[in-house]
Amino acid sequence: MLESLDAWAVVAWADLDEKLFRTGETDGTDDIPSMARTDNIWSQCFIFVVGNLIAKVVHEGNDLGTVDIHFDPKSLKLAHAGAVSATLRNMLVKEAKRYASQLAQLSGARLPLLKKLRIRRMEPVSKAPNGQALDKFQTGTWVADKLCSSYEIIRTRSLTRIVAIDMSEVVRKTVQQFDGKSFYE
């Protein structure tokens, strides 16, 4: 199915020590004064997955222009949802373009990819009521859910259109900074 759509999927997981993934813990930053630790970890994973998918597309020599992101609903506070959106639209796009430019220089390509990259839309996809047909966005999130629930199988196989990524270390290192530890510890 992914091949027929010329599409890619990234299945990522993070096995985290419970001491880091503390339910009821609150984190805060300059742009997000208060967020649940569990929501913080979810948003870190979400940002890393989108970044890795863009990197995979660039590494394969494909270009991206306008990107729309449709995802399973998540009940983030307004400031947190806004900060995730801003990170994807601004920082991630800027870093992706820098990565594409560096890759072009290394490979001797005339023009770097991602010149027109922008994230236009980020929308949660509501679940279809029982018995109703799924629309294309609900079908996509259903497929993503099935892929993610099969990550144990996917991570042991070499698949052409599904990238498996263990993000445990990068998520652990990023989130531990909220406990005052360095990323490099």
Buried (B, 14 or more C-beta within 10 A) or exposed (E): EBEEEEEBBBBBBBEBEEEBBBEEBEBEBEEBEEBBBBBBBBBBBBBBBBBBBBBBBBEEEEBBEEBEBBBBEEEBBEBBBEBBBEBBBEEBBEEBBEBBBEBBEEEEEEEBBBEEBEBEEBEBBEEBEEEEEBEEBBEBBBBBEEBBEEBEEBBEEEEEBBBBBEBBEBBBBBBBEBEEEEEEE
